């Protein structure tokens, strides 16, 4: 399966791999040599990918983020010493559009990812630790329970039938018990891991960031402390993007990023805008200067994530005299 050099002194070809991830199989494309392969998405199939890579000088492997199906291949290839970049599917799809690649098959998607890796040179992504993954899974489960309770509460207000209302209340109480159990387990994971607990304590030292927001930052923003301020704001979906063309100057808007995290930080900003303190003062100053209230709230949310990034990078807690919260 692997392509070995014909002569003992022949250098290995420098290549980039793209892997299209499915639930049960993986499609591989090797750029620019054009080698294609398909293996099962399990340990034996991934071992064949590692063997294939031995015949090349692999610069980077690119695969798309999925709910969970990419995790095994990501971790295994990383442990084999390969650089692996996990790509946002939106970016790879836009890249395919820019190439004029309108057709979509598993093999084509793998080739697009390989070409994306070669041209865009994304940074390798380190797999999360087992404890970090557990914390992420628990936080997602908690978020889903909260969403279910919100849906049930709306249903309760739209039904007049006693039996339906009684069953909805029972399900709401079940969700409340599940929420408490998940939150207790989240606290236990944080408490038993020194590194996670230390980062968590830094985040919760920032005014306006509580347990839920700190946990979401830890689980949804792996780049925290490793990116610059502009990058971290963009990853959180809080960086204003220009909309200019020729002489036209459009209103800058936020887009992209990680929606759950953006929503969480926005709600923190709403709470802070109503309080005394540096963030409340910052919000009110922007409003006095003529900023739209929603724009001012987004600025507060952006400032929050930038502060969190700075404190994690500098490994220090927020202090009342910290210049990070200055107007």
Residue pairs with C-beta under 8 A, 6 or more apart in sequence:
1 37
1 48
1 51
1 52
2 51
2 52
2 53
2 54
2 55
3 13
3 33
3 35
3 52
3 55
3 56
4 54
4 55
5 11
5 12
5 55
11 57
12 55
12 56
12 57
13 33
13 56
13 57
14 56
14 57
14 59
15 30
15 31
15 32
15 33
15 56
15 57
15 58
15 59
15 114
16 30
16 31
16 58
16 59
16 60
16 61
16 62
16 114
16 115
16 117
16 118
17 28
17 29
17 30
17 31
17 49
17 53
17 58
17 60
17 61
17 62
17 114
17 117
18 28
18 29
18 31
18 61
18 62
18 63
18 109
18 110
18 111
18 112
18 113
18 114
18 115
18 116
18 117
19 26
19 27
19 28
19 49
19 61
19 62
19 63
19 73
19 110
19 113
20 26
20 27
20 63
20 64
20 106
20 107
20 109
20 110
20 113
21 41
21 63
21 64
21 66
21 69
21 70
21 73
22 41
22 69
22 106
23 41
23 69
24 40
24 41
25 38
25 39
25 40
25 41
25 45
25 106
26 38
26 39
26 40
26 41
26 45
26 46
26 49
26 73
27 36
27 37
27 38
27 106
27 107
27 109
27 110
28 35
28 36
28 37
28 38
28 39
28 49
28 52
28 110
29 35
29 36
29 107
29 110
29 111
29 113
29 114
30 36
30 52
30 56
30 114
31 111
31 114
31 115
31 117
31 118
32 118
33 56
35 52
36 107
36 110
37 48
37 49
37 52
38 106
39 45
39 46
39 48
39 49
41 69
41 72
41 73
42 72
43 72
43 76
46 72
46 73
46 76
46 77
47 76
49 73
49 77
50 76
50 77
50 80
50 82
53 61
53 77
53 80
53 82
58 82
58 83
59 83
59 117
59 118
60 83
60 84
60 85
60 117
60 118
60 121
60 122
60 124
61 77
61 82
61 83
61 84
61 85
61 117
62 84
62 85
62 87
62 92
62 113
62 114
62 116
62 117
62 122
63 70
63 73
63 74
63 84
63 85
63 86
63 87
63 113
64 70
64 86
64 87
64 88
64 89
64 92
64 109
64 113
65 86
65 87
65 88
65 89
70 86
71 127
71 133
74 84
74 86
74 125
74 127
75 127
77 84
78 84
78 126
78 127
83 124
84 124
84 125
85 117
85 122
85 123
85 124
85 125
86 125
87 113
87 116
87 122
90 256
91 116
92 109
92 112
92 113
92 116
95 112
95 115
95 116
95 120
96 102
96 104
96 108
96 109
96 112
99 112
99 115
101 108
101 112
116 122
125 222
126 222
128 136
128 222
131 189
131 192
131 193
131 196
132 196
132 218
132 219
134 189
135 186
135 189
135 190
135 196
135 215
135 218
135 219
136 219
136 220
138 182
138 185
138 186
138 189
139 186
139 215
139 216
139 219
139 220
140 219
141 182
142 179
142 182
142 183
142 186
142 212
143 260
145 175
145 178
145 179
145 182
146 179
148 175
149 172
149 175
149 176
149 179
152 168
152 171
152 172
152 175
153 172
155 168
156 165
156 168
156 169
156 172
159 165
159 168
183 211
186 215
187 211
189 196
190 196
190 197
190 200
190 215
191 197
196 218
199 218
199 224
199 225
199 312
200 214
200 215
200 218
201 317
202 308
202 311
202 312
202 315
202 316
202 317
202 318
203 209
203 213
203 214
203 217
203 218
203 308
203 311
203 312
204 210
204 211
204 214
205 311
205 317
205 318
206 304
206 307
206 308
206 311
206 318
207 272
207 277
207 278
207 279
207 318
207 325
208 268
208 269
208 271
208 272
208 279
208 304
209 217
209 268
209 304
209 308
210 268
212 264
213 264
213 265
213 268
216 260
216 261
216 264
217 224
217 261
217 305
217 308
218 224
220 258
220 260
220 261
221 232
221 235
221 236
221 258
221 261
221 305
223 231
223 232
223 235
224 232
224 308
224 309
224 312
225 309
225 312
225 313
226 313
227 235
227 309
229 306
229 309
229 310
230 239
232 305
232 306
232 309
233 239
233 302
233 305
233 306
234 256
234 257
235 257
235 258
236 257
236 258
236 261
236 262
236 265
236 301
236 302
236 305
237 254
237 255
237 256
237 257
237 258
237 259
237 261
237 262
238 254
238 257
238 262
238 265
238 298
238 301
238 302
238 305
239 254
239 257
239 302
240 252
240 253
240 254
240 298
241 252
241 253
241 254
241 255
242 250
242 252
243 250
243 251
243 252
243 253
244 250
254 262
254 298
261 305
262 301
265 301
265 304
265 305
266 297
266 298
266 301
268 301
268 304
269 279
269 283
269 297
269 298
269 300
269 301
269 304
270 297
272 279
272 280
272 283
272 300
272 304
273 279
273 280
273 283
273 284
273 296
273 297
273 300
274 280
277 325
278 325
278 326
278 327
279 300
279 303
279 304
279 325
281 327
282 299
282 300
282 303
282 325
282 327
283 296
283 297
283 299
283 300
285 327
286 295
286 296
286 299
287 293
287 296
291 299
303 325
307 318
307 324
307 325
310 324
311 317
311 318
311 324
318 324
318 325
